[in-house]
Amino acid sequence: DVPAQIAVISDRLASILGHSDDENEAATLNSPIQVDVSAPRLEPCHQSVVCLLFQVVDLLLTSFCQNLIAASYFNPPDRQGQCLSLFVKMMCGYRNLLPALLGRLCQLIYHQGPSLNDAHILGLAAFVIHLSESRALIPEVEANFGISQPVPDKVLSVSEYWNCLLVCRTEESFAFCLRFCTAAASYLMCKFSSYSRQDLCALLPPSLVKKLQYIVPRLCLEARGILCEEAKTDLIWSSLSCPSLNYKRPSLCLWKQARFQELLKEKAFQLSFREWLLLELEVYPEKDILSASERQDFHYWAIYQWYLPAPSASGGCDGDLEKACGIIINTILDSSQRLDLGSYGQSKTSVNPDILCKLQEMVLELGCRRKLLSGSLDAQRHFVFEILQERLKDRKHGSALGEQLWRQQELLLHRRILVGLPASALILTCRKGKKTMLDCEDFFRFVNSELKNVCSRGYALSYDITAHFFRGLLNASLDCEESAEEGVNGVLTACQTKCPIVLFSAALWWPRLEPVLCSQWRRLFGAPLAEELERLRGWQSSATSFLSSGVVFPLSGPPWISAAFLHCSVQQHSPCGRERNALKRLGTDTEQARRCILNLLVSLLFFSLMDLISAKIAPKEGVDFQTSLEWSLEILQCLEERGMSWPLLFHSAEEDPRKYHVLHSAASDRHIRLLPVAFYSLTPCFHQELLTREQTFLYVALDLYIQLLQLFVEGKDLPQADQAGQSPDPAEHGDPLEVISTARRFLLGAIPRCPAQSFGNIRLLLDTCEELDPELGATLLHVSRPAAAMELDDELALF
């Protein structure tokens, strides 16, 4: 009598494991079971109870597998009775046994799977099916994936748990996963052959079926579009229980079954295009079971023949190429953001080259279609930037730091996607009258709002995206027919006001960029460079000549562009006496020249301060703090010697939207927020004459001090102290308290020495200052009262 025998086993288990208290049992019944998936092997037991649990689990699993294999020699599963079902159900009834059970299954399936023999795989697969049969007795699983987790902040159902354990990355794991899932599905269809399709669907974990949908067509050409056929259930089981050198044969036998194909039509079992991509992106190409050419053929079949024409109801793309591109881009980004066990805690910074190749093909095909639709509304929207912008909207994370880190990683991945696309795909072409025009508005918008925030120098994009844009610009200009040069000139002229960071980036990378662009222009047009490209080359040449041979520096074009090239030329050699003396040679013969030199020097100061901030927040990026500080002080001293006004550089865009707006718009948001840190690094150059000459200086200094305190209170952005102790100066690598103390000491010393006129416009800041620093606020209020009285006397004298 089977129930009686199961009762005896249960009684023995109870005597070994002990009886749980009813209240404790109820309290823990719904709490998730914690499993450490990251551990390659179980740690040595330090508690006798824990050791006992694992010994019991090993004994029960061994007993299950032995009984299954022994019974299968005589009868197929559907004639083996209810013994194994009752056995597993009895095990699930012991809540304190489940953590050890699921932990041991993790070791066997995830860590040791490829090394298991056929009997082990068959037994474990059948055991998983019976666990699914008793899933109502199993709480959710909280899987610990070590330092990273594929499903953060979420517990897993037992079905999702199997999905995490059955990975397909290498030749060995593909073979194991195929054998395991085939065994599980075949056992279920044989064991419960009399069940209806609905009942079978309730018992079969969807993750196992989806893995089969992914692997079988991948490894077996015969499964790609094959017609199903009827097969007897015991034929499937016989192919499993009789070992074969060809492990694919049982899988094909199962795949061809009409009943199995019917199951694949169920919504819960359909493998969508996104799910297929996630699985494919986990594969290690160098360890793949397929060769490069076989993988290419499979991708072509899966994307173009299967998912692209398939209806969205079954996980396809409805024949919509743009929709397919969107799914690929989003899935690549989602996959890259996920940290999993296979990446050893390292985020995926590169994009799968095979999938990227297919994306490139689709984007090129869409580009050809857009040319035919030129002038329509559909042709005027850049769907790639729409996808990227949409991902950045309404993100809600548990903490501000989590949001910041996610966003930074996401933008780096966006950049990798854009660089991987055809260069001309960054730019749209549109018809205006009889002319074909280049449209970079979407690219400019994305750079200004997002991409500029992942550049360490603060004012320039990375070389890869800079070069990609310029190459794309030259390629896209081919569509402008006879006005290619005009198209390039128009875009680069628009950059001066709409996206100046592109030109600043060109200045930073010009030594590497110039030969690439000149060569490409000659190949495409065989003519002299476009006027605006020639101007960029001229600015670089002028800056080099000015620094090396002492020629007069030309003051043509926007001064901030000249300053960018001059600054980057200086940075190619560490600033020394020659560069510093060169600043003194900048002529100011006329009032117009004086204004140009002022803007040039202030722009130079801005770029050097961006480097100063970069040295604080990213000291490993190669920007030296002390060199940047000395260069900034030299520029400031040059401004002071000429009596030129520069504090407006630190005014926010909201306060003065016109002055130096171009510089502020090109800098990363974090660098702009850290301008107060840069300002108070310049205190050695703040002299008494500055306090009396610049009436706005006190207002600027006080406003920046308040911003500094607010950053500290909010716990954001301020660079932290150098933990390695590389610098003896605590202010060099960003001790926030030292920076604030320096600023405070300066203000307490400067306020009494400021002329009365300096206090006229600080009332707007007084309340905030008193709230954040009462002592400084009191000092400010005390010193400013005579100034207020003087203003009143002046007003009375007018009458």
Helices and strands as residue ranges (DSSP letters): H 2-17, H 22-29, E 33-36, H 48-72, G 77-79, H 83-92, G 95-97, H 98-106, I 107-111, G 113-115, H 118-133, G 135-137, E 141-144, H 158-165, H 171-191, H 197-203, H 206-219, G 221-223, H 233-241, H 248-255, H 258-264, G 267-269, H 273-281, G 285-287, H 292-300, I 301-307, G 312-314, H 321-337, G 341-343, H 353-372, G 378-380, H 383-391, H 400-420, G 423-426, E 428-432, E 435-439, H 441-449, G 451-454, H 463-476, G 477-483, H 484-498, H 500-525, H 531-549, H 559-572, H 577-584, H 591-617, G 619-621, H 625-641, G 647-650, H 661-666, H 669-673, H 675-679, G 683-685, H 688-693, H 697-714, H 736-750, G 751-753, G 756-759, H 763-772, H 774-797
